[in-house]
Amino acid sequence: QKEVEQNSGPLSVPEGAIASLNCTYSDRGSQSFFWYRQYSGKSPELIMFIYSNGDKEDGRFTAQLNKASQYVSLLIRDSQPSDSATYLCAVMRGSARQLTFGSGTQLTVLP
Amino acid sequence: SQTIHQWPATLVQPVGSPLSLECTVEGTSNPNLYWYRQAAGRGLQLLFYSVGIGQISSEVPQNLSASRPQDRQFILSSKKLLLSDSGFYLCAWSVTSLSYEQYFGPGTRLTVT
């Protein structure tokens, strides 16, 4: 079992819809979770982080964490074509706060 | 505000040649620093991390090495490149706060021919 798993996609949603991206992790002791967005050919950009069970909202983005189910998700409301990118889930571990990344989910928002 | 620089942006090197990639961070002190590699169509793999000057930890065995000669400088090196070293090399730094979120530099795209 991979440490961090994401559906590779591609995931397509129409403009204005809600995009739902999912991630599961294997280490039950993991505490902090991150979502990055990566446009083709560019470096990852931090969107949100979450470390408490429940929802965390920032503009059109909502991160959801369920530690009992070892599940973290990212919802994008009112999706825009500019949201088309690969979304990376990352889990923090270790004394140096290293990140383990999932393989990413490719999202396409159709105009 | 904090800024992270990487250079060069792109690099084409023959097999067996040496490599030196540099990363510098501005606007923060004593950051944790990280080197990642992203091979074509694959996820991010952590290569090295450093919690202070001269302190380097390796995540995977390979022909690469890293050094941190100054607080905000992180260098990735190789004596002899392999074809499998091709990829997108990313440097990141993390805030030393409760969340320790990491921020990435613009990256170096390396092609070994």
Interface residues (C-beta under 8 A of the other chain):
Chain A: S32 F34 Y36 K42 S43 P44 E45 L46 F49 Y51 L88 A90 M92 S95 A96 R97 Q98 L99 T100 F101 G102 S103 G104
Chain B: N32 Y34 R42 G43 L44 L46 Y49 S50 V51 S57 E59 F88 L90 S94 S99 Y100 E101 Q102 Y103 F104 G105 P106 G107
